[in-house]
Amino acid sequence: MRILLVTPYYIPAWGFGGPVKVVSDLALALKKLDHDVTVATTDILDQHHRIPKHTDVIDGIPVYYFRNWSTTAAFRWNVYTPRNFSKWLEEHVTEFDVIHCHDFYTSLNVTVSRVAKRAGVPYLVQPHGALIPIRSTARFSWFKRVWLIIHARVLRDASKVIASTTLEQQEIHDFQGVDFSRLACIPNGLSAASVGRPVANPTVRKQFGIHSNEHVILYFGRIQYIKGIDISLRSLALLKDLAWKFIIVGRDDGQKAILEKLAKELGISQRVIFVGQKFGQALDKCIGISDVFLFNSRSESFPIAVLNACAAGLPVVLSPECRVPEVEDFGAGIVLAQNSPECTAEAIRAIIPDARRRDVMSAAGLRLIRQKFSLEKVVSQYVKVYDVVRHPA
């Protein structure tokens, strides 16, 4: 099958979080099944830098990078303006059996909806949580409302809209009017090769000034309001009697200074460590010395960070808004009854001092990924959906 994956950001733009990994893992898994995969994306790397190449081949997959008019607009406001993408797609659209669009409020999706519809090529849209009600009413809500009116065709003409959970599926149906016959539910997944506990390196503790008697609580992801790091700080301030350090890994989306000020007001600034963006082995070093992954997010569709933590054997404490109840079902961590500092502090206090309980949760996290969210199982679900839209009943 000839598949085009369309996404506003791609390797090596890891700073854009989980969707980059989700799409790149999907591309590679599809290729391993002998599908002909191509990726179309923009040249955004971060606010000030572009990906210098126009084309590349990554893991045997052709990738086309279309130049944005402004990296600042793409980074700060999610406004992607890929020059020549429309012309390129019009020239190549019939070379593909199906087009799979990722993210939602992007001009790439508008172009696909227009060009693919005219050419009779089916396309799918996977919003990655962009259509969850709280996301639609939070940042740039007026823009999103207008966008949905002007570009209603993106959802209307899509052969399938892919949600990550049954709850997200229900919300897209209720709030966007997408019929269940055009909705599919496919969770994120991780390759079995990524499952395993990183080795703890004592030099990393020394590098961060963490004493041997201190427990390490970890967050990795983007540093933004919706991720609820402020709730995490308020919860940890309730645990001053315990010996802990909180490592925060990720790209600053404008919240770091606010969080640093809050930590100072709470009297815990000496225990909070911002280490910037870390990927691959550098992130594994942080995971290796950590005891708990803490995620008080205010809204997620299906966070890949949680899967990464479980795959690394790290016990997790999550808000219910993370929408991963399987964590508790498998005993891989605690899903809070309420996303509050008090509930979070209680959960952390129950896990941190109990080494045996952490070991049990660690093993459960590995089992969760292998049994429930292996990429090998997930990719087969995508292929079935592709087949359905190619050959509608």
N, C-alpha and C positions, 0 to 999 in steps of 0.2 A: 504494500500500500504506500502511496506517495502522500506524505503528511507535511504540511507547513505549520510550524508553531510560530505564532506572532505574539511578541511580548515587548513592553516598553524598555525593559532592562534585562541584561543577560551577562554571563561570564565575560569579563572578570569584575562586574559591578556588584560584588558580594555585599556591599554596604546597604543595598536595598532590601536586605532581609530574606525571609523564607521563600518568597515566590521565585527568586533566582535559582535557589537549590531545587525547588519543586520542578521547575521547567527543565533545568539542565539534567536532572536525574531522569525525568520522563523521556527526554530526547535520547539519552544514552540507552535506556531500557528498551525503547522502541527499536532503536538501531540493532540492539543485540537480538531482537526477534526478526531481523532481516527486513524491517520496513525502511523505506527511503525517506529520511527525515531532513528537513531544512528549517533553519531558524531565521526569522526576520525580526530585527530589533532596532533600537536607536543607539547612538554613540555615547550616551551618558555613562560616566564613570562615577563622578561625584559633582559637587557644586562648581568646582573650578577646573575640572579635567574631563577630557573626552577620551574615549578609546581611539587610539590613533589609526587603527585599520578600518578600511571600508569593507573588507571581506576577510574571513578566516576559516580554517577548518579545525574544529575542536573535537577531539575523540572521534575523528572521521566524519563529523557532521558539518556541512557547510553553514556558515553564519554570515548574514548580511547586516552590517551596521549602517543605518541611515542617519545622517548628520542632523542634529537638532539645531534650530535657529539659536536657542539659548540654553546653556547648561543650567543657569540659575533658575529659569522658569521651570525646567524639568525637575530639578532637585527640590526647590522650595514649594512649588505650586502644582506639581504633577501635570504640567502642561508640556506635552511632548509634540514636537513639530518636525517630524522626520521628512526632510527634503527628498524628493524623488521616489518616495515609497509608493505613491499612487501610480506613477508611471511604470515602475518596476513590476508592481502587482498586476497591472493591466496586461503587461507583456508576458507574464509567466503564470497567471492564475490557472489556466487550463492544464498546466503541468502537474497539478495536485488533485488528489482524490478528495481530500478534506482539509479544511483550515481550522486550526484550534487557536482561538484568541484568549490571551491571559490578561488579567486585570480588567477594568471596565471603562473608567472615564478617560479614555484616550482617543486621540484622533486616528490611531492605527485601526481601532475597531470600527470607527465610522467608515474608513476607507474600505476595509474588508467587507462590511455589510453592503456597501454600494457595488463594488467590483465583483464580488463573489456572487451576489444575487443576479446581476446581469449576465454573468457567465454560466450560471447554473451549477456552481460548485458549492456544496454544503459547507457551512461553517458552524463552529461551536463557540460559546462564550463561557469562560470560567472566571467569575468576578473575584475570587479569593477574598470574600468577605466584604467587598465594596458595596454590596446592596443590603447588608445588614442594617436595620433601622437606625441604630445608634451612629453608625458610620455616615449614613445619609444626612443626619441632622447635626453632625458635629462640625468638622472642619470644612469650610467652603460650601456650606449647605445651600446657599442661594445659587451658586454655580451648578451644583449637582441637580437641583430641581429644574433649572433652565435646560441643562444638558439633556436630562431625561425626556423633556418635552420636544426639544428640537431634534434629537437623535433617537427617537422612539424606535426607529427601524432596526437599530442594533439588536435589541431584544426581540422585536416582533418577527424579524426575518431569520433569526438564528434557528438552526435545525434542532439544537439542544443547548440548554443552559445547565452547566455543571456546578452543583453545590458540594461542599465538603462534608456536611452533616445533614441529617434529616431535618434538624431545626432550621438550618439555613435554607434548605429546600422549601420548607413550609413558609418561611418569611418571604422568599422570592415570589412564591405563589400568592401570598396574602397581600403584599405591599406593591408588587410590580405587575400582578395579574398574569403571570406566566402559567399556562396550563400545565398540570402535572404530567401530561403526555409528552411535553417538551423539556421536562426536568429530569436530570440524572443525579445520583448521589454517589460520589467517589471520594474516599478519604485520601489524605496525603499518605505517602509511604516512604520507607527507607530501605536501601539495599541491605541484604543480609551481611554484606562485607563491612558495613559501617557499625555493626553491633559488637560491643566489647568495651570493657572498662579501661580507659587510658591509665598508664602507669603514673603513680604519684612521684613527682620529682621534688625532693626536699629543697633543692636550690631555688625553685620557684617561690616557695614560701619565704625564703630568705630575701629574695628579690623584692617581694611585696611587703616585707617587714611583718610577717605573720609568725607569731610565736608557736611553739610546738603544742601548747595547751589550748590554743584557740581553734574553734571550729570555723569552717569557711562556708559561707552562704553565697551562692552565685546567681547572678542574672546575666543572660546574654540576649541581645536583641537591640532594636533601635531605642534610643533614649528620647522618648516622646510621651506626652501626657497620657495618651490612651493606654500605654503599657502599665500604668499604675505603680511606677517606681516610688512615687511619693507615699502610697499606701504601705509599700514595703518598708520604707524608712520609718514611718510612724509605728509600724508593728515592732520593728527591731528596737526602737527606743523604749519599748515596754520590757525589753529583755536585757537591761543593763547589768543584771546580776550574773548573766552568763558570759563566758569568754568567747567572743565571735568577731569575725571580720566579714564585711559584705563587699564582694567584688562585683563591679558593674562593668560589663563588657559591651561595647557597641558604639554605633554612630550617633553623634549628638544631633538631634533634630530640633534644637532650641531649648531643651529642658535642663541641660547640665548645670548651668549657673543657678537656676531656680532650685534644683535639688541640692546643690552644694550649700546654698543658703539655708534650706530647710534642715539639712543634717546638722549645721552649726547651731540653729535655733533649738534643735532637739538634744543637743549635747552629745552627738555621736559622730561628729565629723572625722575624728581620728580613727574611727572604725570603718569608714566607708572609703573604698578605693576605686577610683575611675581609671581604667586602663586603656581606654580607646577601643578601636576596632581590632578584633582578632579573628582569624579564620584558620581552618585546617589544623595543623600541628600546634600553632600558637594558641588556639582556643582549647585544644586538647590538654595543654599544659595547665590551663586554668581549671578545667573540669577535673583533671587528675588529682588536684589538691583539695577539691571541694567536697562537702558533706551533703549539701542540699541545694536543689535548684528552686528558686522562689520566683513566682510569676503571678502578680496581682493585676493582671490585665483587665481593663474595663470592657474590652470587646475583642473577640477573635472569631474567625470562622473555623480554623483548624490549625493551630500554631505548630509549624515545623520545629520550632525551638523545643517544644515539649517532647516531641519524638526524638530529637537529637539527645536530649538529656536522658530520657529513658534508655535509649540505645547505648549510651555511655555508662549505664548502670548507676545513674545518679538519682536518688530519691527526690520526688518533686512535691512541692506544695503549690496548688493552683487555685485561682479564683474560679467560681462556677462559670463565669463568662468566657473561660478558655474553651469550653465545650468539648472536653475530653473526659467524659465520665469513666471511660475504660481504665484510666489510671487507677481509680479506686476499685473498680471491678476486679482488676488483676492484683491489687495490693501493692502497686508500684509507687504509691504516694498518697497524699491527702488532697481531696477536692473540698475546698472550704464550703461550709454551709452559707456563709455570707462573706463578701469581699470587704472585710473590715480589718482595721489594725488589731482589734482584740481577738478575732477568730484566727487571724494569721499568727499572732504571737503564741496562742495556745497550741497551734499545730507545730510550729517550730520547736516549742518547748517539749513537745511530746516526742520529737524525732532526734533532735541534736544530742542529748545525753545518752541515747540508747543505741549503742553500736550494733547490737544484734538485730534490732528492728531495722536499722539502715541497711544491713547486709541482706535481710529478707526482701526489703523493697528494691534493692539493687538487682537482685536475681529476678524479681518479678518484672522489673522494667525491661530487662533483656528478653524475657519470655513474651511480654506484651508485643514488642516489635516483631519478633519472629513469627508469632502466631496470628496477630491481628493486622499489623501494618507493614508487612513486607512489601517492598516495591514490586517484587515478582508477581504477587497476587493482585496488587493495585493496577499494574499496567495492563493486565488482561481485561480488566473492566473497561479501561479506556478503549482498547481495541474493539470490544463488543459494541460500544457506543458508536465508534467510527463506522463499523459495519452496518449498523442500523441506519445511520443518516445517509450512507452511500446507497443503501438498498431499502428505502422505505416501503412499508407494506402497502 
